[in-house]
Amino acid sequence: MNLIVAVDKNWAIGYGNKLLVSIPQDMKFFRETTSGKVVVMGRKTLESFPGGQPLKKRTNIVMTGNSNYEVKDAVVVHDIDSLLEELKQYPAEDVYVIGGESVYRALLPYCDKAYVTRIDHAYLADTYFPNLDEDPEWKMTKVSDEQTYFDLEYVFTIYERV
């Protein structure tokens, strides 16, 4: 299983159930990487999308503790065991965890690869991703050349479980 996330220099990922910043190249990378694949997210992440609708051209799986929660064009699961059972029908390399914070934290132990866009800026934030640089189980194996979007600098990185 993979995960994909954009973090600031403090590993922050969001504020007020919104992304910290929208960088067109990062959005394009996300679309190209996850298109035709399986995306796993929490309810609040789904609800942060335009119209609260699942992402097109992907199999959407939503994790929520709300047993009455239903959403059109998505599979809803209520715990990690039922998620793992659901995921058995897909190749592990086609599964991407896309947030938010509690889903990332719950599923990080099941992931082997992390696609992390590192933004060289500190934002006001209320949700964070675990700092993989401080986790001995993870190692950065790839980093892109520095990219810029107006005055923002960022890099695309890949971390792999060691």
Steps between C-alpha positions, in 0.01 A plus 500: 500500500617855420414839633516840339514830688620859480664634817651830608836528678331399831326199338168686517237392247191711559304767677123520545448181292676659202840449340764754607568605141402391152801463270394415142798266436432316826132463410603369156743252660222382736255454211751316279622277786156398631292495179367149434608391848339452842492798739434456872387799703309607806153653493623855561746474210218388270281785623779751423482412127287709261137412575623238750514258205741208450794551265431409138687218321593333831357243739417706810499334842387711795580409862261631763384400845145603403324170422212683323729693263436439132638670193421441134784352289717411801556199723453582869685303770489551875828359632846388393406131489215557256723735296775236475242240399365736229852572373579130444335526157751763379877484438673669799699726266172644364377620842567857614411642842409867445408627849419652728712495812329219693481276191867563418599417859285185510622367164867606503603162651343326195676719241833427332538812286418866562483768231562821692497848349717706738412871496769733637265720700334485842124552497240551769370145539288272717574160341834330458663201335751290699856627442659223293847655535482415873361149444779237479264270303494746207769630267483761224604316183431764237479878483424715197675818402362803680178631346349846541146633488511879528715545813442147638773241471420130520632156407337168418644221717451129544546331836518123532468272799840354585 
